[in-house]
Amino acid sequence: MEIQKCKGIILQSRASGEADTIATIFTGEYGKRTFIFKGLRKSKRRARSAVEPGTALQLVYYHHENKPVTVAGEFTLLQDILQVRDNLGKILNVYFMLEMVDKTSASGDPAQAIYNLLYSALTTMKTTTYPLHITLCFTLHLLHTLGILPDINRCSFCGRVLSSSFRIHIDDFNTICHSCDRANPASNRSNTIPLDMLGFVNDSFCKKFSDISHEKYNESDLLHFLFSISLFVEHYFHTKIKSKSLLFTDYKK
């Protein structure tokens, strides 16, 4: 048993018993861990928002190597998402990002870069007028950090630089141009992706989010592209992104 200190972001939480809350927290120092907050739901001194998904905390606790759940000791709020709570579009984007991290990370696997990426995206979500853009940008950087984002500027079959709309194989996220698409019919592909999306990918990696000309990118194209990426993630990690249906249904209203 040892005293540990870390920063973490709540990925999901649920009630336990009459007053406790169990939360899955992504930490940069120790990866994903499960904590129990004793008596929090009946406490008058500690903020209940501390266990809301998207909240960032500074935690101090006793860690037991052989116990799957750690009792949260002292904690300090670093950031909450109260500013986006009443904005359905933003809160759905937040839940999608949190679930993407949850479903692509393993317990006890440190990933400071992913923690920093998620913290930055949640901070930006509070003030941006382009919530879908930040979600797509975050997702692209997440896949890049995980080392599973291939070069999508070229056709994976013939190697030519893409010069028109293209398709994506959702099993490996490789791109395919129209010529190769006609010559190599196959299942498990996404629908046609506009070439503009390559511009968004390049902007996401070459510019600060605030410097991107977001207005030039069609929201429906971004949504379609993000949907294709989420299908790839589900296939690659053998999982289901449950928040996906809520996010895409909201945008299609």
Number of C-alpha atoms within 10 A of each C-alpha: 9 9 10 12 17 15 21 26 29 25 26 20 17 13 14 15 11 11 13 17 19 21 25 22 27 33 27 20 17 19 19 24 20 21 20 21 22 18 15 20 18 12 12 9 7 13 13 14 15 21 27 19 22 27 22 27 22 16 17 17 18 14 17 13 10 8 9 11 16 19 17 18 15 12 17 14 16 13 17 22 20 14 12 17 14 10 11 12 17 24 22 22 24 29 19 22 24 21 20 24 18 19 15 16 18 14 16 15 15 17 19 16 13 22 21 12 16 24 18 12 20 26 15 16 23 19 11 14 12 14 20 23 23 23 22 22 19 22 23 19 19 21 17 13 14 14 9 14 16 14 11 17 21 19 23 20 14 11 12 12 12 18 12 11 15 25 21 25 20 21 16 16 24 20 25 27 23 16 12 15 17 10 8 11 8 9 9 12 21 21 13 17 19 17 16 15 19 17 12 20 16 11 17 20 13 11 10 9 18 10 10 15 10 16 8 9 15 12 15 12 16 20 19 18 19 21 18 21 22 19 21 22 24 17 15 15 11 10 12 15 15 12 17 20 12 14 22 17 9 11 12 8 5
